[in-house]
Amino acid sequence: MVSVGLLLMRLFIGVAFIGHGSQKLFGWFGGYGPKGTGGWMESIGIKPGVFMAVLAGLMELIGGLLFAAGLLTPLAAVLIAGAMLGAIVKVHAPNGFWSTANGMEFPLTLLVVAVGVAIAGPGSISLDALFFN
């Protein structure tokens, strides 16, 4: 049952990050694409905006794909945690902890889940278990 729980976490978090990366890279799911996201990033002091939007989008998309599949799970967690650390530092931490004030509660939760799954391992229902055990 532990592997089923890990699979559920990996799939939900992974698919969410696939969506977020696709918003930044392709403008899908209501996103703004590299130009729109890059413009917003520039407005909060992240420069060069388009490059950083593409970098963040790639981290989220690739991290999400790997995490959902349970493939190279530690790398996937580093990509997800890195994207969330950037979001926490540049956007959410100045607003405090709680999500109701746009604080860091939710991105920190995503970061902790990614790191926790990487530490625990992806479980037996994963490509890591198939290829590396």
Secondary structure by P-SEA (a helix, b strand, c coil): caaaaaaaaaaaaaaaaaaaaaaacccccccccaaaaaaaaaaacccaaaaaaaaaaaaaaaaaaaaaaccaaaaaaaaaaaaaaaaaaccccccccccccccaaaaaaaaaaaaaaaaaccccccccccccc
